[in-house]
């Protein structure tokens, strides 16, 4: 009877050793993918510009959507003259307009959240003055965060 006890302990040790090796292998595979996902999907500011415009200001940016849709927040502030904001996605002949001519009043900030689902191509934000104000300059602050 004494001879049978050591093999049982040995079998348990081999079983636990295999579980530990399997857990390490899973972490070695899943860990880098999780880190890559977390790095790409961390909160970040894509655009944060303050510029003086005579007519319009366009900013283009790309967003990685390899793991699915993302929410983007667009904030535009104008100081002297009202502006309108348009936001769209373009890839070759394909285009999707997310926001069209959203008004931003003087000395106020307009903010909108949009869910992006088109991968590849370029996203563009356009801030343009109302033509009723002629050739005057206005300063706008455009911020895009994901």
Long-range contacts (C-beta under 8 A, 24 or more apart in sequence): 37-67, 40-64, 40-66, 40-67, 41-67, 41-70, 43-145, 43-146, 44-145, 44-146, 45-143, 45-144, 45-145, 46-72, 46-144, 46-145, 46-146, 47-125, 47-142, 47-143, 47-144, 48-142, 48-143, 48-144, 49-141, 49-142, 49-143, 50-139, 50-140, 50-141, 50-142, 51-139, 51-140, 51-142, 52-137, 52-138, 52-139, 53-83, 53-127, 53-128, 53-129, 53-137, 53-138, 53-139, 53-140, 54-129, 54-135, 54-136, 54-137, 55-128, 55-129, 56-126, 56-127, 56-128, 56-129, 57-126, 57-127, 57-128, 57-140, 57-142, 58-124, 58-125, 58-126, 59-124, 59-125, 59-142, 59-144, 60-122, 60-123, 60-124, 61-122, 61-123, 61-124, 61-125, 61-144, 62-121, 62-122, 62-123, 63-116, 63-123, 63-146, 64-119, 65-116, 65-117, 65-118, 65-119, 66-119, 69-115, 69-116, 69-117, 70-115, 70-116, 70-146, 71-113, 71-114, 71-115, 71-116, 71-146, 72-113, 72-114, 72-115, 72-116, 72-123, 72-144, 72-145, 72-146, 73-111, 73-112, 73-113, 73-143, 73-144, 73-145, 73-146, 74-99, 74-111, 74-112, 74-113, 74-114, 74-125, 74-142, 74-143, 74-144, 75-109, 75-110, 75-111, 75-141, 75-142, 75-143, 75-144, 75-145, 76-104, 76-109, 76-110, 76-125, 76-127, 76-140, 76-141, 76-142, 76-143, 77-104, 77-108, 77-109, 77-110, 77-140, 77-141, 78-104, 78-105, 78-106, 78-107, 78-108, 78-127, 78-138, 78-139, 78-140, 78-141, 79-106, 79-107, 79-138, 79-139, 79-140, 79-141, 80-106, 80-136, 80-137, 80-138, 80-139, 81-106, 81-129, 81-130, 81-133, 81-136, 81-138, 82-106, 82-129, 82-130, 82-133, 83-127, 83-128, 83-129, 83-130, 83-138, 83-140, 84-127, 84-128, 84-129, 84-130, 85-110, 85-112, 85-125, 85-126, 85-127, 86-125, 86-126, 86-128, 87-112, 87-114, 87-123, 87-124, 87-125, 87-126, 88-123, 88-124, 88-126, 89-116, 89-118, 89-121, 89-122, 89-123, 89-124, 90-121, 90-122, 90-124, 91-118, 91-120, 91-121, 91-122, 92-121, 94-121, 104-140, 109-141, 116-146
